[in-house]
Amino acid sequence: MRTDRTEVLTAVAPILAKDRSASMQVIADRAGVSRATLTRLFPTRQALIGAAAEKILDDCARALDQIPDKASADEAFGALVRDHVAFAQLWNVVYIEADSLGAPGLSDRADTVFDRIVGIFGRGQRDGFFREDLPATWLAATFCGLAETAWELVLEEWMGARQAPAFLETMLLRGGKA
């Protein structure tokens, strides 16, 4: 049975992705912890979701911080694809839950992460790696949306976890063309 705060928070995002209204008991059961342990770690559902959102934002920031400023567009895009789960969770959990939690700080942090992703795509456009006729914001939003789709397909066992990065790369760089 899990008792580590980080392990519990890691388990929460997939649970919320499948059931936004999951109760503390349902979350505890699906996360593999007792209800007592869950409430000891997070006294309220709001505290749990807020902590999960903070972890996701930290994971996104850490992934972005690992991309060197001088990385080529191909390398930066590869890093985004490699760490797509954090960005999928950003899109799936943080943006939706921050508003319901009444936590503008989470929304601001999510916007900062998204702006950094837009910057990577903008730099990739300037370097000729991505099409210039599409706004960088559109490319970044498409990446996050496709990352969320890939993550959910893995959660639902429609796709293997190792297939997801290739799916993202193919859909963003070549579209759905054969």
N, C-alpha and C positions, 0 to 999 in steps of 0.2 A: 504494500500500500504506500502511495506517495505521501510524503510529509514535507517535502522541500517546496518552498514558495515558488521558486523559478519553474520547477517541474509542473506545478499546478497551473501556473499562469500559461505555460506552453500548451497545456491541454485545453485551456478555456477557449481559445480562438476557434478551433474546429467545432467545438460544442455549440458556440454561439452562431457559427456559420450555418449549422444545420437546424438550430432551434433558437431563434432570437428571444423567445419568451421562457427559456429554460429556467426553472426555479433553482434555488440553492441546492435543494435535495437532488434534483436531476443532474445538475452540474457536478455535485460531489460524486454521485454514482458513476457518471460517465468519465470523470477525471480519475477515478480509482482512489478516492479519499473518503474518509468518513465525513458526515455532515459536521461533526464536532471539530474535526481538523480544519475543514474549510472555513467555518465561522471563527475559529481561533486565528487563522491567517488573515481572513477578510470578514470583519464583523457584519457587513451588509453586502447585498448584491451590487449596489452602486459602487462600493469600495472595491469589490472584486473586478468589476468591469473596468473601472478607472485604472486599476493596477495593470490589468491585461492590456489596456490601450497604451499605457506608459511603456510597458515592456515592448510592445510592437513598435512604438515610435523610437525607442532606444535601439532596437534591432535594425530599423531602417537607417537611422543615423550612423550606426556602426558600419553597416554595409556601404553606405555612401562615403564615409570617412576613409574606407580602405581603397577607394579608387583614387590613384594619384592624379594630381592636377594636370600632369603632363601625359596622362594615359591617352592613347589613341582612341578615336571614337569606337573602333571595333573592340578594344579592350574594355572601355567603360561600359559599352552595351553588354558585352559578355559578363561583366561583373553584375550588372542589373539582372540579367537572365539567371545567373547562378544563384542569386539571393532573392529570387522572385517571390518566395513565400512571404517574406516580411512585407513586401510591397502589396501582395495580394491581401494580406491581413489588414494593412493600412486602409485599403479601399473597402474591404468587406466589413471590418469591425470598427475601426477608429472613426472614419467619417460618419458612419451611421450612428454609432453609440455616443460620440461626443455631444451631438445635439440633444439626444435623449437624456444624457446625464446632466445637461446644463453646464458643461465644462468647456468654456471658451478657450481656455489654455490648451486643451487637447487639440481643438480645431486649429488654433494658431500654429502649434507644433506640426500638425499634419500638413498645413499649408506650406510651412517652411520646407518640409521633406519633399513635397510635391514640386515646389519651386526649384529645388536642387535637381530633381529628375528632369524637369523642363530644361534646365541649364545644360544637362548632359545631352539631351536631344538637340538643343540649339547649337551646341558646339559641334555635334556630329553633322548637322546641316552645313555649318560653315566649312567643315573639313571635307564635305562632299560625300559623306558616308550615308546620310539620310536625304531623302527628297526635300528640296527646298520649297516646293509648292504647297506643302501642308504646314500649318502652324506647329511649332514645337510643342505647344500646349496640347494640341490634338494628339501628337505622337506619344507624349507622356501619358495622357489619359488612356489612350488605346493600349499602351504597354500595361498600365495598372489594371485595366479592365480584363485584358487577356491573361494577365498573371492571376487575377482572381478566378477566372474561368478555369485555367489549368489547375489551380489549387483545388477548386471544388470538384473537378473531374477526378483528381487523385483521391480526394476524400470519399467520393462516391464509388471509387474503384472502377471508373470508366477508362482510366488512363493510369499507367504506372508512373511512379515518382520520377524515374529516370527519363521518361518520355517528355515530361513537362517542359524542360528547357528547350528541347528541339522544337516542340510545338510553338513556343513563344517566338523563337528565332525565325522559324518558317513563316508564321503568320505576320510578323512585323516586317520582315525583310522581303518576303516574296508574296504575301497575301495568300489567298486560297487557291491560287492557280496551280494547275497540274504541271 
